[in-house]
Amino acid sequence: MRKRKKIAFVANSTWNIYNFRLVLLKAFIKQGFEVVVIAPIDEYITYLNYTSGIRHIPIQRLSRKSTNPIKDIFLFRELRRIYKKENPDLIIHYTIKPNIFGNLAAKVCMIPSVCVVTGLGYSFLKDGWIKKITIALYRFSFKYSNKVVFENKDDTQLFIDSKIAAAEKCIAVKGCGVNLNRFRPLPKQKYKDSIVFTFIGRLLYDKGIVEFVEAAKILKEKFSNVAFHVVGDIDVENPSFIPKTHLLNWIDDKIIRYFGVTEDIRRFIKNSDCIVLPSYREGMPRVVLEGMAMGRPIITTDTPGCRETVEVGVNGYLTPIKNVKDLAARMEEFYHLNEYRKLAMGEKSYKRAVNEFDEKYIVKDYINIVNSILNSTPFDILKKNLSMNLNYIESE
């Protein structure tokens, strides 16, 4: 009997696996793979309760916000040790540190690796030495990956044009998709006859939460029947997190209604007229796809990742990043639409979700990527190619 092939998924948090990767893990199990998850443990380790056939191996040395190179060396060594012990047939890395240090550890262990760039994140959005070092490390690491997967075409082209990754290795997929059985159109329950604009996401400057609140102030001065809902957590591990005092002030001033964190955002989308995400840059905004799948119009920014979700005037509007006045204008434009136009926009969102962002398409893309690597790269050739010029990395 042929031994099952083993595939490892590596991320910087269990939250990442729980929210974005479960359907992919299940698909690979269904395909006959043995699946291992390698990630730090947090409260979202509960994903194991919902999925049989997955083993979880905790990472001890991964610190998301640390810039200490000594800690990163320890992370590299820890991942190398795990990879040697597990000896998977292929490893898929998500987020910056696994993409860099995990991919290099896979190189040393002579294991095929796929790096997934889910978004450029804080390190790319802020100019400075961190951005320069991140780009240099990406450029070095991606020389040794088998494929580099991006969640939008703009990021793909940026990495190619900047010579961070070779064009022949780069593949663009449309995010992680959306579950159209779980997220489906539902009629809104009237919220005090108000037009409800909803922001869903981590409360980070880079997500545009401040612009959302400032735009809300402008509209509240003009209209009495508008409401602004916010759902999400303050991610203190992210350098872009907003201070809690800001959030308390917004609540006290009755600019927004804050609903905290939820494991099921469907009821908040259902009670919304429009989903608003003024993000500075995304891989592919999952919450926007979920809003579209539930038949809601979208207002988001004309920036990579976000712009791919909206056809202007058809299923929503685009606005420049960090532009409060334009964001408020687009929200006011939506406010003045009649009910028929709002519903028509929602219907267009749903059709776009069905035609382009169904998670089954993304799962198929990943299965094809993995199978193409495993079926076309004999291990002895891979071993020869991967072992060249990196002996120094193997030293302790």
Protein Blocks (a to p, Z undefined) as FASTA:
>chain_A
ZZddddddddfbfklmmmmmmmmmmmmmmnopacdddddddfklmmmmmpghiacdddfk
bcfkbccfklmmmmmmmmmmmmmmnopabdcdehjklmmmmmmmmmmnopacddddfbgb
jmlmpgcjklmmmmmmmmmmmmmpmbdcdfbfklmmmmmmnomacfklpccdehjbjafk
lpccdddddehhiacdddeddddfklommmmmmmmmmmmmmpmkbccddeddddfkbmkb
ccfklmmmmmmnomaccebjafblklmmmmpcbdcdfbfbdfbdfklmmmmmnopacddd
ddehjlmmpcghkloccddehilklmmmmmmmmmmpcfklmmmmmmmmmmmmmmmmgmkl
mmmmmmmmmmmmmmmmcfklmmmmmmgoplmmmpZZ
